[in-house]
Amino acid sequence: MIRFDVELKSLGLFLVGGPTPIHTHLDITVHRTRDPDKNVYVPTIPGSSVKGVLRSSLSRVAHAFGIKVCGDWPQASDDCDSCYLFGAPGSEGRVWVSDFTGERSTVSLTHVSLDDSAGTAREMALYTSEYVKPGSIFKGRIEYNGGVERLAPLLVAMAALRTDRAGRSGLIDLRIANADQLRGVLSGLGEYSILLEYLGVWAWDEGV
């Protein structure tokens, strides 16, 4: 099993909505879970959401890297790199993703609901959303239980996530915090080894 200690950073106002156990007057709230060490509820990106974005990010760039994804070849799910990593009906996949917990500080903004057919604001239709602030860090881990020879598509997915949408149309950066410790483990990746160096630092570090 290979463990990636991963950090996600919000590049702008960021929102993964969901239930929150704290009292709030907001219409749309940030998803929270309890931090057992601090006994507080903190903004959280569910592991299932991160895994879903990784899968979609991989599918978006698969052709450029010659990676096999369902729909491109008449293949069994075992031959689909995306299914191998992230699972398919009857198969759990080789990747497990934890929840990513972040910082407590958030900000709320009031919006006007729009009438799409008329292109105007709806009367009496204000709503308030809660957002994680730009530059907020979420920490979690990604675990891979498979052969090193089929690990490259996971690194490609992590890199592609940096230019994909997450949450409610937000953008996030990704960094592998333990990249230095993984160099020896992933030395057999050939030309894809450079992705580990690339993912060991923030891609978007200006202004956030």
DRENMITI-141068 format. One line per 3 residues: their letters; for each residue x, y, z of N, C-alpha, C. Coordinates in steps of 0.02 Angstrom, whole numbers. Layout:
N
A) X/Y/Z/X/Y/Z/X/Y/Z | ...
REM end
This chain:
208
MIR) 42/-60/0/0/0/0/44/63/0 | 28/110/-44/64/173/-48/19/228/-23 | 44/267/25/5/320/55/30/389/32
FDV) -15/429/6/0/498/-13/-32/544/39 | 9/583/74/-17/635/118/-30/697/75 | -93/713/66/-113/763/17/-143/825/50
ELK) -127/882/23/-157/946/44/-193/977/-16 | -252/1003/-3/-291/1039/-53/-296/1112/-31 | -287/1158/-78/-291/1229/-61/-343/1264/-105
SLG) -390/1300/-74/-441/1336/-111/-408/1396/-147 | -423/1404/-211/-394/1458/-251/-440/1519/-254 | -499/1512/-229/-547/1567/-226/-598/1550/-172
LFL) -654/1585/-171/-707/1565/-126/-730/1494/-144 | -732/1450/-96/-742/1379/-110/-797/1351/-66 | -840/1310/-97/-896/1283/-60/-911/1211/-81
VGG) -907/1166/-33/-936/1100/-39/-994/1098/10 | -1055/1105/-15/-1112/1109/29/-1131/1043/59 | -1166/1046/115/-1188/984/147/-1214/998/216
PTP) -1234/947/252/-1261/956/319/-1208/982/367 | -1228/1024/413/-1183/1049/464/-1216/1042/532 | -1181/1019/583/-1212/1008/649/-1215/1070/692
IHT) -1192/1128/666/-1194/1189/706/-1253/1231/684 | -1279/1272/731/-1335/1315/715/-1313/1373/671 | -1350/1386/618/-1333/1441/573/-1396/1467/539
HLD) -1394/1531/520/-1449/1562/485/-1439/1559/410 | -1385/1528/387/-1368/1528/316/-1412/1479/277 | -1423/1496/214/-1464/1453/171/-1423/1394/144
ITV) -1360/1406/126/-1315/1354/101/-1253/1355/144 | -1237/1299/175/-1181/1297/222/-1125/1251/198 | -1066/1263/224/-1009/1220/211/-1018/1154/249
HRT) -1002/1099/216/-1005/1033/249/-953/1030/305 | -973/1005/363/-928/1000/420/-930/931/451 | -873/913/481/-869/853/522/-832/871/587
RDP) -838/828/636/-808/842/701/-734/822/702 | -692/868/726/-622/854/738/-616/825/808 | -602/760/815/-602/729/882/-546/756/927
DKN) -492/780/898/-436/804/938/-452/872/970 | -488/915/932/-503/982/957/-575/989/981 | -616/936/968/-686/937/987/-723/997/958
VYV) -710/1012/894/-744/1065/858/-764/1037/790 | -811/1070/758/-833/1051/691/-797/1094/640 | -765/1062/591/-723/1098/543/-748/1086/472
PTI) -738/1134/427/-756/1123/356/-721/1061/329 | -759/1023/291/-734/958/266/-754/946/194 | -707/921/155/-722/897/88/-727/821/93
PGS) -786/791/82/-792/718/88/-744/682/41 | -718/626/65/-674/586/23/-707/564/-41 | -772/550/-38/-807/530/-99/-808/585/-151
SVK) -811/648/-129/-810/704/-176/-741/711/-209 | -688/704/-169/-621/708/-196/-609/651/-246 | -631/591/-228/-623/534/-272/-661/544/-338
GVL) -720/573/-333/-759/586/-393/-726/636/-439 | -696/689/-411/-661/739/-451/-599/709/-482 | -563/666/-445/-505/633/-473/-524/590/-534
RSS) -580/554/-527/-603/512/-583/-620/554/-644 | -658/607/-634/-679/649/-691/-619/686/-721 | -571/707/-678/-511/740/-704/-470/693/-747
LSR) -464/630/-725/-427/581/-765/-461/570/-832 | -526/563/-833/-563/552/-895/-553/610/-944 | -549/671/-916/-542/731/-958/-477/733/-997
VAH) -424/706/-968/-358/710/-1000/-332/643/-1024 | -372/590/-1018/-348/522/-1032/-319/516/-1102 | -353/543/-1153/-330/535/-1222/-260/562/-1232
AFG) -244/619/-1199/-179/650/-1209/-122/607/-1183 | -137/563/-1134/-85/522/-1104/-91/448/-1124 | -138/432/-1168/-146/363/-1189/-173/319/-1134
IKV) -210/349/-1088/-239/312/-1031/-307/284/-1052 | -321/222/-1033/-383/190/-1053/-439/206/-1004 | -495/232/-1030/-554/244/-989/-614/214/-1025
CGD) -666/196/-987/-725/165/-1016/-755/208/-1071 | -776/176/-1125/-806/212/-1180/-758/223/-1238 | -692/218/-1223/-643/228/-1276/-624/163/-1311
WPQ) -628/108/-1276/-611/43/-1303/-664/-8/-1285 | -675/-58/-1328/-721/-112/-1309/-686/-160/-1261 | -684/-142/-1197/-641/-177/-1150/-680/-198/-1088
ASD) -652/-243/-1050/-678/-260/-984/-655/-206/-935 | -690/-202/-879/-674/-149/-831/-603/-155/-805 | -574/-217/-804/-506/-226/-781/-456/-190/-826
DCD) -475/-180/-889/-431/-146/-937/-439/-70/-935 | -489/-46/-900/-501/25/-894/-461/52/-834 | -414/97/-848/-372/123/-794/-413/159/-741
SCY) -465/195/-762/-507/231/-714/-545/182/-669 | -573/129/-698/-609/79/-658/-561/41/-612 | -501/27/-636/-451/-7/-595/-435/34/-533
LFG) -427/99/-542/-409/143/-487/-468/157/-441 | -523/179/-470/-577/208/-431/-638/163/-422 | -638/106/-454/-692/59/-444/-742/59/-500
APG) -782/6/-501/-835/-5/-551/-886/-51/-518 | -944/-61/-549/-993/-107/-520/-962/-175/-507 | -964/-196/-444/-935/-260/-424/-862/-257/-407
SEG) -832/-197/-411/-760/-190/-395/-749/-125/-356 | -713/-129/-300/-702/-71/-258/-646/-25/-284 | -605/-49/-330/-549/-10/-353/-490/-15/-306
RVW) -436/17/-325/-373/14/-288/-357/78/-250 | -400/127/-254/-387/192/-221/-438/204/-166 | -414/224/-108/-456/245/-52/-438/318/-36
VSD) -490/359/-25/-479/430/-12/-513/448/54 | -475/479/98/-503/501/163/-542/566/154 | -579/586/206/-606/653/207/-549/702/214
FTG) -559/763/187/-508/815/193/-536/870/238 | -503/881/295/-527/930/343/-485/994/338 | -521/1051/348/-488/1115/338/-491/1160/398
ERS) -484/1224/385/-482/1274/437/-552/1298/454 | -560/1325/514/-627/1342/538/-654/1406/507 | -611/1452/486/-633/1518/464/-670/1515/397
TVS) -730/1545/395/-769/1548/333/-797/1618/325 | -827/1631/268/-858/1696/255/-926/1683/221 | -974/1727/232/-1040/1719/201/-1054/1777/153
LTH) -1089/1761/99/-1107/1811/49/-1180/1802/31 | -1214/1858/20/-1284/1856/0/-1289/1864/-75 | -1330/1822/-107/-1338/1821/-179/-1411/1834/-197
VSL) -1419/1853/-260/-1486/1863/-288/-1500/1805/-336 | -1556/1771/-326/-1575/1718/-371/-1599/1748/-438 | -1578/1717/-493/-1595/1743/-560/-1649/1701/-593
DDS) -1691/1735/-631/-1741/1702/-672/-1709/1689/-740 | -1692/1627/-755/-1655/1612/-816/-1695/1629/-879 | -1761/1620/-877/-1801/1633/-936/-1805/1707/-953
AGT) -1806/1749/-901/-1811/1821/-912/-1744/1857/-908 | -1695/1824/-878/-1630/1855/-871/-1629/1912/-821 | -1675/1909/-773/-1679/1961/-722/-1679/1930/-652
ARE) -1671/1972/-602/-1671/1948/-533/-1742/1929/-512 | -1748/1876/-474/-1813/1857/-446/-1829/1902/-386 | -1889/1922/-381/-1909/1963/-324/-1911/1920/-261
MAL) -1888/1949/-205/-1890/1917/-140/-1855/1849/-141 | -1799/1847/-178/-1765/1782/-185/-1691/1788/-168 | -1676/1821/-114/-1607/1824/-90/-1590/1760/-52
YTS) -1528/1739/-58/-1505/1682/-18/-1432/1694/2 | -1412/1665/58/-1345/1675/85/-1308/1609/87 | -1247/1611/59/-1205/1551/57/-1142/1562/99
EYV) -1118/1509/128/-1056/1509/165/-1000/1482/122 | -941/1513/126/-884/1491/85/-822/1484/129 | -778/1439/107/-711/1436/134/-670/1491/101
KPG) -628/1524/139/-589/1580/112/-534/1556/64 | -515/1599/16/-459/1582/-28/-396/1568/12 | -358/1519/-10/-296/1501/24/-305/1453/82
SIF) -366/1431/96/-377/1383/150/-350/1315/131 | -321/1280/180/-290/1216/169/-333/1160/198 | -344/1108/159/-377/1047/181/-327/990/179
KGR) -324/949/232/-276/895/235/-312/827/238 | -284/780/201/-311/712/201/-260/664/171 | -282/606/150/-235/558/121/-269/517/67
IEY) -228/494/22/-249/449/-32/-207/387/-28 | -238/329/-24/-201/266/-19/-213/224/-81 | -159/195/-106/-161/155/-166/-137/84/-150
NGG) -178/35/-167/-162/-35/-154/-162/-73/-220 | -108/-65/-257/-102/-98/-321/-31/-98/-344 | -20/-120/-406/48/-124/-432/75/-56/-452
VER) 139/-44/-441/169/20/-459/163/33/-534 | 163/-20/-574/159/-12/-646/93/19/-670 | 41/19/-627/-23/49/-646/-39/110/-604
LAP) 12/139/-574/2/197/-530/2/263/-569 | 34/265/-627/41/328/-664/-25/364/-675 | -80/330/-694/-143/366/-704/-167/403/-642
LLV) -151/377/-582/-172/413/-522/-134/479/-515 | -70/479/-530/-32/542/-529/-57/590/-582 | -75/564/-640/-104/606/-692/-170/637/-668
AMA) -211/597/-634/-275/622/-608/-263/678/-557 | -214/670/-513/-199/722/-464/-177/786/-498 | -135/780/-549/-111/839/-585/-169/873/-622
ALR) -213/834/-653/-269/862/-691/-320/896/-646 | -325/873/-584/-372/903/-537/-357/977/-526 | -294/996/-535/-275/1066/-524/-307/1115/-573
TDR) -333/1089/-628/-365/1132/-678/-437/1112/-689 | -466/1077/-641/-535/1055/-646/-578/1091/-595 | -643/1084/-599/-690/1114/-553/-705/1066/-496
AGR) -712/1094/-436/-730/1053/-378/-781/1091/-336 | -822/1053/-300/-873/1086/-260/-923/1122/-304 | -945/1181/-282/-991/1222/-322/-950/1269/-367
SGL) -921/1239/-419/-882/1276/-469/-821/1311/-440 | -790/1280/-389/-730/1308/-361/-668/1278/-392 | -611/1308/-377/-547/1283/-401/-502/1268/-341
IDL) -467/1212/-345/-421/1195/-290/-354/1172/-318 | -302/1186/-281/-236/1161/-297/-224/1098/-256 | -174/1059/-275/-159/996/-241/-83/990/-233
RIA) -63/968/-174/9/956/-161/17/890/-122 | 66/849/-143/83/789/-106/135/808/-55 | 115/809/8/159/834/62/218/787/75
NAD) 209/723/62/263/674/75/297/651/11 | 300/695/-39/330/677/-103/403/656/-96 | 440/689/-53/511/672/-44/519/600/-20
QLR) 475/578/26/481/511/52/460/457/1 | 423/478/-50/397/429/-99/442/420/-159 | 495/460/-164/537/456/-224/564/386/-236
GVL) 590/354/-184/617/287/-192/564/236/-209 | 506/243/-178/451/195/-189/426/198/-261 | 425/259/-290/397/269/-356/449/276/-410
SGL) 510/253/-397/564/260/-446/552/220/-510 | 508/170/-507/495/128/-565/444/156/-613 | 424/218/-605/372/247/-648/399/275/-713
GEY) 464/274/-723/492/299/-785/479/373/-794 | 456/392/-854/446/463/-870/392/494/-827 | 349/455/-797/296/482/-755/323/502/-686
SIL) 384/484/-671/413/503/-606/416/578/-598 | 421/615/-654/425/687/-650/361/717/-621 | 305/681/-627/243/705/-599/246/709/-523
LEY) 284/665/-492/292/668/-419/327/732/-399 | 377/753/-437/411/816/-423/363/875/-433 | 325/872/-486/277/924/-502/223/931/-448
LGV) 201/874/-422/148/874/-373/173/886/-302 | 239/888/-294/267/900/-227/266/973/-206 | 248/1017/-252/243/1089/-237/176/1115/-263
WAW) 155/1172/-236/93/1202/-261/102/1225/-333 | 51/1216/-374/52/1240/-443/32/1313/-447 | -17/1332/-406/-44/1400/-408/-30/1433/-341
DEG) 26/1468/-337/48/1495/-273/45/1570/-269 | 23/1603/-323/21/1676/-323/-47/1701/-299 | -45/1746/-252/-107/1780/-231/-151/1740/-184
V) -131/1680/-165/-170/1640/-119/-125/1613/-64
REM end
